[in-house]
């Protein structure tokens, strides 16, 4: 199958829209260096068999990107570390996926579609499978803008930045199976005046969660003010828990030593918006 790059002039409105989203909401697109990838996660569920990704080069130089799979473990603090073997109860998705093309050449302000296809579905067992697509910039033989350093012994060192970006690709097979609850909420008043909320998400079942978190402050008089939000917060399998810390908005002069916090973790609107977990914290 032949793919050709799409001139920016034909997609200017689309790419402008996606760029705005990536900068202000970080909701639909993922960007790193001069590469913009939309959407920022791929999920195969129901009858989906083929999903398109839009890649765009927002830089001023032509670029080559190699596409491969990489495996990650989510740590309890939400960070990721690369692994080669799945943890207990973790399943990799790459053996059930086909990606084409695997190499993309993009001129400045040029875009191209990459296809991700679900295969070998007859071998899938109920549960969730996850791998990550890795888009790696391949440096040119004579990179532009490179910087050289020379040590005292006269050895010249050339520094060429290599950009890479990864997005999760998830296969959900069978009936939805995930339960989430929130525990151990703690408010911390820092010396610099900032206020943070720490939460623990507890997950059970064979699938991960991906939802939006909102935190509302309720004053002793009953006035409700949103003081924090985090969109697209995930707890991946096989993790049983995730610790999450976010800052609370202090611009309204709220006294976080009185009143209470209402914490809600809801599916995103395009996934139904159902409440997955909630917690109330009385402030002292």
C-alpha positions in Angstrom: 0.0 0.0 0.0 1.4 3.4 -1.0 1.2 6.4 1.2 2.1 10.0 0.2 2.7 13.0 2.3 0.0 15.7 2.3 1.0 19.3 1.7 0.4 21.6 4.6 -1.8 23.9 2.5 -4.5 21.3 2.3 -4.4 20.6 6.0 -3.6 24.0 7.5 -6.9 24.4 9.3 -6.8 20.8 10.7 -3.1 21.1 11.9 -3.7 24.6 13.4 -6.6 23.2 15.4 -4.6 20.2 16.5 -1.6 22.4 17.4 -3.8 24.6 19.6 -5.1 21.5 21.4 -1.6 20.2 22.0 -0.4 23.5 23.5 -3.4 24.5 25.6 -5.2 21.3 26.5 -2.8 18.5 25.7 -5.9 16.4 25.1 -5.9 15.0 21.6 -2.4 15.4 20.4 1.1 14.7 21.6 4.2 16.7 20.5 7.9 16.4 21.0 10.6 18.4 19.2 9.0 19.2 15.8 6.8 16.1 15.6 3.1 16.3 16.3 1.1 13.1 16.7 -2.7 13.0 16.8 -4.4 11.3 18.6 -2.1 10.8 21.6 -3.4 7.3 22.4 -4.9 4.4 20.4 -7.6 2.1 21.8 -9.0 -0.9 20.0 -12.3 -1.9 21.6 -15.6 -3.2 20.2 -15.3 -3.8 16.4 -12.4 -1.4 15.7 -9.8 -3.0 13.4 -8.0 0.0 11.9 -7.1 3.3 13.4 -5.3 6.3 11.6 -2.7 8.5 13.2 -1.8 11.9 11.8 1.9 12.9 11.9 3.0 16.4 11.2 6.4 18.0 11.0 6.0 21.5 12.5 9.7 22.3 12.0 11.6 24.2 9.3 13.8 21.2 8.2 12.9 17.9 6.6 12.8 15.0 8.9 12.8 11.2 8.9 11.0 9.2 11.6 11.3 5.5 12.3 8.3 3.8 14.0 8.6 0.9 16.3 7.1 -0.7 19.4 8.4 -0.2 22.9 7.2 -1.7 26.2 6.7 0.3 29.4 5.9 -0.4 33.0 3.9 2.3 34.9 5.3 3.0 38.3 3.3 3.8 41.4 4.1 7.5 41.0 2.8 7.5 37.4 6.2 7.5 35.8 7.3 4.9 33.2 10.3 2.6 32.8 11.2 0.5 29.8 10.9 -3.2 30.1 11.4 -6.2 27.8 9.3 -8.8 29.6 5.8 -8.3 30.8 5.1 -8.1 34.5 2.8 -10.6 36.1 -0.8 -10.1 34.7 0.6 -7.6 32.1 0.1 -8.4 28.4 1.9 -6.7 25.4 -0.1 -5.7 22.4 2.5 -5.5 19.7 2.2 -9.1 18.5 -1.5 -8.3 17.6 -0.7 -5.1 15.7 0.5 -4.1 12.3 1.8 -0.5 11.6 2.3 0.9 8.2 4.4 2.6 7.0 7.2 2.1 9.5 9.3 5.0 8.2 8.0 8.4 7.5 9.7 11.3 5.6 8.2 14.7 6.2 9.2 18.0 4.6 8.6 21.2 6.7 4.9 21.7 7.5 4.0 18.4 5.9 1.7 15.7 7.3 1.1 12.0 6.7 -1.3 9.3 7.9 0.1 6.2 9.6 -2.3 3.2 10.0 -2.4 0.8 13.0 -4.2 -2.4 12.3 -5.5 -5.0 14.7 -4.6 -8.6 13.6 -4.7 -12.2 14.8 -7.9 -11.4 16.9 -8.6 -15.2 17.0 -5.8 -15.5 19.5 -6.9 -12.8 21.9 -8.1 -13.8 25.3 -10.4 -11.5 27.4 -8.5 -8.7 29.0 -6.3 -5.8 28.1 -3.1 -5.7 26.0 -0.8 -2.6 25.9 2.3 -1.6 24.0 3.6 1.8 23.0 4.3 3.2 19.6 7.7 4.9 19.5 8.4 7.6 16.9 12.1 8.3 16.7 13.7 11.1 14.7 16.6 9.9 12.6 19.3 12.5 12.4 20.6 13.6 9.0 24.1 12.9 8.0 24.8 16.6 8.2 22.5 17.9 10.9 21.6 21.5 10.9 22.1 23.6 14.0 24.5 21.1 15.6 26.7 22.3 18.4 30.3 21.3 18.9 32.3 21.3 22.2 36.0 21.0 22.5 37.6 19.6 25.7 41.0 20.6 26.9 42.7 17.8 25.0 41.4 19.1 21.7 38.8 16.4 21.1 35.8 17.8 19.3 32.4 16.5 20.5 29.3 17.1 18.4 25.9 17.2 20.2 23.0 16.2 18.0 19.6 16.1 19.8 17.6 13.0 19.0 13.8 13.4 19.6 11.4 10.6 20.3 7.8 10.4 21.3 5.7 7.4 22.4 2.0 6.9 22.7 0.1 3.9 24.2 -1.7 1.4 22.0 -4.3 -0.6 23.9 -6.4 -3.6 23.0 -9.5 -4.2 25.1 -11.0 -7.6 24.5 -14.1 -8.8 26.3 -16.5 -7.1 28.7 -15.2 -4.0 30.6 -13.6 -5.1 33.8 -12.1 -2.3 36.0 -13.0 -0.9 39.4 -11.4 2.2 40.9 -11.5 3.8 44.3 -9.7 6.8 45.8 -8.0 6.6 49.2 -5.6 8.5 51.5 -6.3 12.1 50.3 -3.8 14.5 52.0 -3.6 18.3 51.6 -0.1 19.7 52.0 0.6 23.4 52.6 4.1 24.1 51.3 6.4 26.8 52.6 6.3 28.7 49.4 2.5 29.2 49.7 1.5 26.4 47.3 -1.1 23.8 48.3 -1.0 20.3 47.0 -3.4 17.4 47.1 -2.0 13.8 47.2 -4.3 10.9 46.3 -4.0 7.2 46.0 -6.0 5.4 43.1 -6.7 1.8 43.8 -7.4 -0.3 40.7 -8.8 -3.9 40.3 -9.9 -5.9 37.4 -8.2 -6.9 34.1 -8.4 -3.5 32.4 -6.9 0.0 33.0 -8.7 3.2 33.6 -8.4 6.5 31.7 -10.5 9.3 33.0 -10.7 13.0 34.1 -10.1 14.1 37.7 -11.8 17.2 39.1 -11.4 18.7 42.6 -14.0 21.1 44.0 -13.7 23.2 47.2 -16.9 23.6 49.2 -16.7 26.5 51.7 -18.4 26.3 55.1 -21.2 28.4 53.6 -21.7 25.9 50.8 -20.1 27.8 47.9 -18.5 25.4 45.4 -15.3 26.4 43.5 -13.2 24.1 41.2 -9.6 24.2 42.5 -7.9 21.5 40.4 -8.4 19.3 37.3 -6.3 16.7 35.5 -7.6 15.3 32.2 -6.6 11.8 30.9 -5.4 10.4 34.1 -4.6 6.7 33.7 -4.0 3.7 36.0 -2.6 1.0 33.8 -2.6 -2.7 34.3 -1.3 -4.6 36.1 -0.8 -1.8 38.7 -3.1 -2.1 41.8 -2.4 1.5 42.8 -1.1 4.9 41.7 -0.1 7.9 43.8 -1.0 11.2 42.2 -0.1 14.7 43.3 -1.6 17.9 41.9 -1.6 21.6 42.9 -4.7 23.3 44.2 -5.7 26.8 43.0 -5.1 29.4 45.7 -5.8 32.4 43.6 -9.3 32.9 45.1 -8.0 33.3 48.6 -9.4 29.9 49.7 -8.6 28.8 53.2 -7.7 25.1 52.9 -8.0 24.7 56.6 -11.8 24.8 56.6 -14.6 23.5 54.4 -14.1 20.3 52.4 -12.9 19.0 49.1 -15.1 16.9 46.7 -13.0 14.7 44.4 -14.4 13.0 41.3 -12.8 10.7 38.8 -15.1 10.4 35.7 -14.9 8.8 32.3 -14.4 11.4 29.5 -17.5 12.6 27.8 -16.8 10.7 24.6 -16.7 7.5 26.8 -20.0 8.2 28.5 -18.9 10.5 31.4 -19.7 7.9 34.1 -18.4 8.5 37.6 -15.7 5.9 38.4 -14.7 7.0 41.9 -15.3 9.8 44.3 -14.0 10.9 47.7 -14.7 13.7 50.2 -12.1 15.2 52.4 -13.0 17.4 55.4 -10.4 20.1 55.8 -8.9 21.1 59.2 
